[in-house]
Amino acid sequence: MPVVLSLRWTGVTPEQYDAMLDAVRWEEQVPDGLVLHVAWFEPGGLHVTDVWNAEEDFQRFFATRLAPAVQEVGLAGQPDVHFSPAHRLFAAPGAGGTA
């Protein structure tokens, strides 16, 4: 069953997020099980909403690819992460891209 990941990471800047993106390259080498990724910033930190085929897919991605990039970039603290079962998933035709 697909799951929705909600993440908030206090203190992370857009520059740090972009450095992680460059290190992990998840847009070029899409992790197994990732369906959707949306990231934005508000004062104080990073927010992410993902959809994954299963929570285990995210856990594997985090352990093998994301955690090493977090150390490489030097992010401080820990994210606040929550998983919820998805009730419905709809993606508008042609949706995608970067801001």
ZAMARGU-4260 file (C-alpha; in steps of 0.2 Angstrom, whole numbers, plus 5000, padded with zeros to 4 digits):
<rodrens>
0) 5000/5000/5000 | 5007/5017/4996 | 5012/5028/5010 | 5014/5047/5012 | 5029/5054/5020
5) 5028/5071/5029 | 5045/5078/5034 | 5050/5094/5042 | 5069/5098/5045 | 5072/5113/5055
10) 5087/5124/5050 | 5090/5116/5033 | 5093/5129/5019 | 5088/5129/5001 | 5107/5128/4997
15) 5109/5113/5008 | 5094/5104/5000 | 5101/5108/4983 | 5118/5101/4988 | 5110/5085/4994
20) 5100/5084/4978 | 5117/5085/4969 | 5125/5072/4980 | 5110/5059/4979 | 5104/5063/4961
25) 5087/5056/4965 | 5080/5064/4950 | 5092/5056/4938 | 5093/5039/4947 | 5075/5038/4954
30) 5075/5027/4970 | 5065/5011/4969 | 5047/5014/4976 | 5047/5033/4975 | 5031/5040/4967
35) 5031/5058/4971 | 5043/5071/4979 | 5038/5089/4983 | 5050/5101/4994 | 5047/5118/5000
40) 5054/5130/5012 | 5046/5141/5026 | 5055/5151/5039 | 5064/5139/5049 | 5067/5125/5038
45) 5063/5112/5025 | 5046/5103/5022 | 5045/5088/5011 | 5030/5077/5005 | 5034/5061/4997
50) 5023/5046/4991 | 5032/5029/4991 | 5025/5012/4986 | 5030/5006/5004 | 5038/5013/5020
55) 5052/5000/5017 | 5057/5008/5000 | 5060/5025/5009 | 5070/5016/5023 | 5081/5007/5011
60) 5084/5023/5001 | 5088/5033/5017 | 5100/5020/5023 | 5109/5017/5007 | 5109/5034/4998
65) 5102/5049/5008 | 5110/5046/5025 | 5128/5047/5017 | 5123/5063/5008 | 5116/5071/5024
70) 5133/5067/5032 | 5143/5074/5017 | 5133/5090/5017 | 5134/5092/5036 | 5115/5094/5040
75) 5113/5096/5059 | 5099/5089/5069 | 5086/5076/5064 | 5071/5078/5053 | 5053/5075/5060
80) 5046/5061/5049 | 5029/5054/5049 | 5021/5041/5038 | 5003/5039/5034 | 4994/5026/5023
85) 4988/5034/5006 | 4970/5034/5003 | 4970/5039/4985 | 4984/5045/4973 | 4980/5055/4958
90) 4993/5064/4947 | 4987/5076/4934 | 4993/5072/4916 | 5009/5081/4913 | 5013/5085/4931
95) 5031/5086/4935 | 5046/5097/4934 | 5055/5110/4945 | 5051/5127/4951
</rodrens>
